[in-house]
Amino acid sequence: MVKIQLTKDQIFAQNSNEIPVLPGQKYLVSSDVLGSMGKPCSAYLAIIMIDSNGKEIVRRIRWLNDFSGRPVKYTIVAEAPENAKSAVIAYRINTEIAIESEWAGSVTEIEKLNLIKVSNSLEEDYDDIMDAHRARALINLKTLSEQEERQIERNITWIFGSPRSGSSWLGTQLLCHHNIISINEPLIGAHLSILETDVWHMLNPPKNGNLIELRRTIDVHGQEPDYIFCNAYRDVWIFFLKKMILHRIYCQFPESLDKKIVIKEPNGSLSADIILQIVPNSKLIFLLRDGRDIVDSKIDLYRTDSWVKKWIQPPPLTPQRRGWIIISESNIWRKLTETVRAAYEKHDPSRRLLIKYEDLRYETMKQLKKIYDFLEIPITDEELEVLVSRYSFENIPEDEKGKGKVARKAKPGGWRETFTEEEKEIMHSIMGDLLNEFGYDL
């Protein structure tokens, strides 16, 4: 057995060599482990299934949670997914999980572990990897003082704007910094502002034009006393939503008292005005992109080979359906942009920043320096150059970008080559005045 003695800041991570697997076949691995010190959910044994491109498909784990000092046999039974080609057996302690701990014990050498075929009648048997987050929540559970709440609130910066506007590139890559906590789409805004207009009317606009009145549930029902977000009780629900947001962030990230927090929230941007009323001392980055390029990118999601097929399988994109999508997505961009603009205009000028995607794309260093200054994070030109180079579109592998991919073409103005003249007229009838207001040529 391998003896392990770790401080909280040390990690232990081992992988076996890749082992060929058959899709649909179930496999078992077991390991003898002696744990003498550690926290629950700080270590696990795993079977990691891999596809033909060498990418992880799924990870099945067993928490190494016995610290009695006695040897314990831990076992996992897992089925190879349809597209699995191989698997590795792995140990993880203090890494790729939510809890770090002083840890002491012994584990079976990884090269002595075997992946064994078992009967497909045997049920899969593994632990929930989210147990670590539940355990961390209990460990970090506390009531923040008013001073701590204020500190976390002032550390927050929201990135609001339309989906497909470069928010992932900015929020999770260019702002990847040791003094920044990056939170990727908590979707609190999506829950607060659901569009009341039903899908049928969005896709079949009235005969009198292409502009549709999109209304949020919170606006439609705000005068109804029994509605949970009724305007009459606004002070009450804002007070408690503020506490929930701040405590939820702290529970996952106790370091949020000392670090900047960047929250990428494009799919919650319809609630930008509400969120900034709840946490008015947070900062706002309004990430704006030409709505026509947004619609162009959204249509790409409806390809049958699109990257979203892991969640949904889009139906065939017929000419009629393409026309409906152009109308509905143009209206959504308009509503979202008007909402974020209104929130931006009301927010403290010292705590807001408007960034155009097009400027960020073509003047990345200049714009990124402006953003880091806005976040009050010192960074050298050399550090900026490393980030810009590492995450530039040009450096993304060719098989990971293009049509149907998350990173598609990053080319401002690409809509001119994609849409017919009739489609351009439809978009301009919906978005034209707003595009013109923000300086986009029609």
VENZIUR-V880738 format. One record per run of one state. SS is the DSSP state (alpha for helix, beta for strand, coil for the rest). FROM is the first residue (numbers start at 1). LEN is the number of residues. Records with the same first field share a line. If there is no record, write none. Layout:
SS: FROM-LEN / FROM-LEN
This chain:
coil: 1-1 / 7-5 / 16-3 / 21-5 / 38-5 / 51-5 / 64-7 / 80-6 / 94-9 / 108-2 / 113-3 / 119-6 / 126-1 / 128-3 / 140-6 / 161-6 / 175-5 / 185-3 / 193-2 / 196-3 / 204-12 / 221-10 / 253-1 / 258-2 / 265-1 / 279-4 / 289-2 / 301-6 / 311-8 / 347-2 / 363-1 / 376-5 / 391-2 / 396-2 / 402-5 / 408-7 / 419-2 / 438-5
beta: 2-5 / 12-4 / 19-2 / 26-12 / 43-8 / 56-8 / 71-9 / 86-8 / 103-5 / 116-3 / 125-1 / 127-1 / 156-5 / 180-5 / 195-1 / 216-1 / 260-5 / 283-6 / 352-5 / 401-1 / 407-1
alpha: 110-3 / 131-9 / 146-10 / 167-8 / 188-5 / 199-5 / 217-4 / 231-22 / 254-4 / 266-13 / 291-10 / 307-4 / 319-28 / 349-3 / 357-6 / 364-12 / 381-10 / 393-3 / 398-3 / 415-4 / 421-17
